[in-house]
């Protein structure tokens, strides 16, 4: 094939979600490490991978147990002053991998780490790689032994690339780990946790004000907890607000262990859907939420933006803080044009595709996983502006924004920030 494989939204929707072309299914082909897949091929590689995420527990340290090759990018991360004194390494050689003898050295290493520090860490996170997955290592047993020897909580963090597409992928598993140290406390009606991200929402996000309207006084996010004592206060929450589906297993564990229920909110860019979601939240907590001023201001922003850039053809990538298809649909509903989408389609987001097909049947769908993307040529497209770091790669020189910062936008604030950033590059 001389061209990158693509299919129109109308053609793909007509096939139904049970008949997705093999070119769009990772299990049917070799996987091309495009700019998007490179971001998650290693669960510890970029952004908040397993290693940085595991250190979200305040005052904790991490022991990486791995062959040397898996530890190299951690050494680069350790140059960040925030993490410089929080990483330790226990390297495995061939004999360790064959015999498993390194398992007896892990408790010794944990004790040595704790003894060497001026202040005892709040916890030791043990990060292990695919090697131990293949060996079938019982890390819960190893961690219990470590905790007995060192006198601190010890928690496993599984950096298993092999489980990326399984029931419990690495970033879902590590979220369970970082909340597993919470211990039961009396719940307080004026406290809530925001879960899902490893960085805080922007202070301007309307979610904070809406929660304060209900009488909530303490809104806690793990990324804002500066000490282990503050972290433990998260066990007082009346409920958890879940903003990322990868934290669902963690929220379920907290409910079973501490009795704290959770409410899941989606990352949306359609103001009508955002409004309905806040109305559903109000019903769930039995308290009114007045989002009228945020809705009206954002609606005005959309009208202004669409009036200026209605004729621009956008491409929406996958390497961004959104679902490619939800974001593309939201742009179409703003009366904007989306010519191309680079993303992975599945059961969860096929519902967006069906609506995209109704509004823009000729929109082309590409898969970042397809080796044919090596042949992608921007000269063959009419794209004028792009969203997502992978889309920027495919269209060098075009107006575009990455939209994948570590700090996350949400709700109306996300829509406003998106339009503001696009306006800046388009003008």
Secondary structure, DSSP 8 states (H G I E B T S, - for coil): --S--EEEHHHHHHH-GGG--GGG-GGGS-----TTGGGTSSTTSSSS-HHHHHTTSTT-EEEEEE-HHHHHHHHHHTTSTTTTTTEEEEE--HHHHHH-THHHHHHHHHHHHHHHSSS--SEEEEEEEHHHHHHT--HHHHHHHHHHHHSSEEEEEEE-GGGTTSSS-HHHHHHHHHHTT-------TTEEEEES-SS-B-TT-HHHHHHHHTT--EEE-GGG--SHHHHHGGGG-SEEEE-SGGGHHHHHHHHHHH--EEEE------HHHHHHHHHHHHHHHTS----HHHHHHHHHHHHHHHHHHTT-EEEE-SSSSS-HHHHHHHHHHTT-EEEEEE----TTTHHHHHHHHHH-TT-EEE-TT-GGGGG--GGG----EEESHHHHHHTTTSEEE----SSB--HHHHHHHHHHHHHHHH-
